[in-house]
Amino acid sequence: MSGEDYKFEGWMGLGPESADGKMVWQEFPNDRKPFAEEDVDIQITHSGICGSDLHTLRSGWGPTPYPTCVGHEIVGKAVRVGSKAEKGIKVGDRVGVGAQSNSCLKPDCEECSSGDENYCQHTTNTFADKFPDGSMSYGGYATYSRVPSHFVFKIPEGIASEAAAPMLCGGITLYSPLKNHGCGPGKKVGIIVSVDSATSVFFLRRRSGQTKSWVSPERPTRETTFCRWAPMSTWRPAKTRTG
């Protein structure tokens, strides 16, 4: 698609009661991000569910700028790609976005210039936050998402979309220290982690060839419940909606 002939709409939280499921399906407000040539528009197929979504909906981390659309483990198809987009992303590619959608990317920024954009002091979260131009970010419980291409990632063919989505938050949180500390075959790993990231631990452990892992969940009594519900922890928007 060369232009915008589709609607950005999703499940909007209008107040703290939205954390109890009282969200409203509606179009994004007019303050959403205008398209820039560095951007990618994504037709969302999957969005992981994270505890941060609930915290934001109920204003648990300070006042939330309602209306808001949460969801920051986004996977879908690139349907519009700006002429200055990075990473060779093309229309039709399967791509993903995590919790961060922007940073200053200035050459004199110590964090951005060293590949540590997530530590930049001028980041934009994927939802309930402002871009530098003052426009608002809206998340993945929606039909479409617009994100600067620097923070959009191609999804490898060997990973199913429903598995890739939660890797964009909880998964990378676990993978990063394993990678940075050289975990691999023959290594023994001890991890203190919330139960909500436990599945990622075991998946990444197998992929990296570690022989043993010890996981200390924050609430062990929830472990069996989580394992039973884990396969259902990715939201997929309906293909069509009426009314």
Long-range contacts (C-beta under 8 A, 24 or more apart in sequence): 1-41, 1-79, 1-80, 1-91, 2-80, 3-80, 4-35, 4-41, 4-80, 6-41, 6-43, 6-79, 6-143, 6-144, 7-143, 7-144, 8-32, 8-138, 8-142, 8-143, 8-144, 8-145, 8-146, 9-142, 9-143, 10-69, 10-71, 10-138, 10-139, 10-140, 10-141, 10-142, 10-143, 10-237, 11-69, 11-141, 11-142, 12-67, 12-68, 12-69, 13-56, 13-57, 13-64, 13-66, 13-67, 13-68, 13-69, 13-70, 14-66, 14-67, 15-66, 16-57, 16-58, 16-59, 16-64, 18-57, 18-58, 19-54, 19-57, 19-58, 23-57, 23-141, 25-241, 26-67, 28-69, 28-138, 28-142, 29-67, 29-136, 31-134, 31-135, 31-136, 32-135, 32-136, 32-138, 32-146, 33-131, 33-133, 33-135, 33-136, 33-137, 33-146, 34-133, 34-135, 35-80, 35-82, 35-146, 36-82, 36-148, 37-82, 37-83, 37-84, 37-85, 38-82, 38-84, 38-85, 38-86, 38-148, 38-149, 38-150, 39-80, 39-82, 39-85, 39-146, 39-147, 39-148, 39-149, 40-78, 40-80, 40-81, 40-82, 40-85, 40-89, 40-95, 40-146, 40-147, 40-148, 40-149, 40-152, 41-78, 41-79, 41-80, 41-81, 41-144, 41-145, 41-146, 42-74, 42-76, 42-77, 42-78, 42-79, 42-95, 42-97, 42-144, 42-145, 42-146, 42-147, 42-152, 43-76, 43-77, 43-78, 43-79, 43-143, 43-144, 44-74, 44-75, 44-76, 44-140, 44-142, 44-143, 44-144, 44-145, 44-237, 45-75, 45-76, 45-77, 45-161, 45-236, 45-237, 46-74, 46-75, 46-76, 46-161, 46-162, 46-164, 46-165, 46-234, 46-235, 46-236, 47-71, 47-73, 47-74, 47-75, 47-139, 47-140, 47-141, 47-142, 47-165, 47-234, 47-235, 47-236, 47-237, 48-72, 48-73, 48-140, 48-165, 48-166, 48-168, 48-169, 48-170, 48-233, 48-234, 48-235, 49-73, 49-233, 49-234, 49-235, 50-166, 50-169, 50-170, 50-196, 51-194, 51-196, 52-99, 52-169, 53-139, 53-141, 56-127, 56-128, 64-128, 65-128, 65-136, 68-127, 68-128, 68-138, 68-139, 69-127, 69-138, 69-139, 69-140, 69-141, 69-142, 70-127, 70-128, 70-139, 70-140, 70-141, 71-126, 71-127, 71-139, 71-140, 71-141, 71-142, 71-235, 72-97, 72-98, 72-99, 72-125, 72-126, 72-127, 72-139, 72-140, 72-168, 72-169, 73-98, 73-99, 73-140, 73-165, 73-166, 73-167, 73-168, 73-169, 73-170, 73-234, 74-98, 74-126, 74-139, 74-140, 74-145, 74-165, 74-168, 75-155, 75-161, 75-164, 75-165, 75-168, 76-144, 76-145, 76-161, 78-152, 79-144, 81-149, 82-149, 84-149, 85-149, 86-149, 86-150, 87-149, 87-150, 87-152, 87-153, 87-154, 89-149, 89-152, 89-154, 93-154, 94-154, 94-155, 94-161, 95-152, 95-153, 95-154, 95-155, 96-152, 96-153, 96-155, 96-164, 96-165, 96-168, 97-126, 97-140, 97-145, 97-147, 97-151, 97-152, 97-153, 97-168, 98-126, 98-151, 98-153, 98-168, 98-169, 98-172, 99-125, 99-126, 99-168, 99-169, 100-124, 100-125, 100-126, 100-151, 101-125, 101-126, 101-129, 101-131, 101-137, 101-147, 101-148, 101-151, 102-131, 102-132, 102-137, 102-148, 102-150, 102-151, 104-132, 105-150, 117-150, 117-151, 140-235, 141-235, 141-237, 142-237, 143-237, 162-234, 162-236, 165-234, 166-199, 166-200, 166-233, 166-234, 167-200, 170-196, 170-197, 170-200, 171-197, 171-200, 171-203, 171-204, 173-197, 173-200, 174-200, 174-201, 174-204, 175-200, 175-204, 178-204, 178-208, 183-208, 183-210, 184-208, 184-209, 184-210, 185-209, 185-210, 185-211, 186-210, 186-211, 187-211, 188-212, 188-213, 189-213, 189-214, 190-214, 190-216, 191-215, 191-216, 192-216, 193-217, 193-218, 194-218, 195-219, 195-220, 195-222, 195-223, 195-226, 196-226, 198-223, 198-226, 198-227, 199-226, 199-227, 199-230
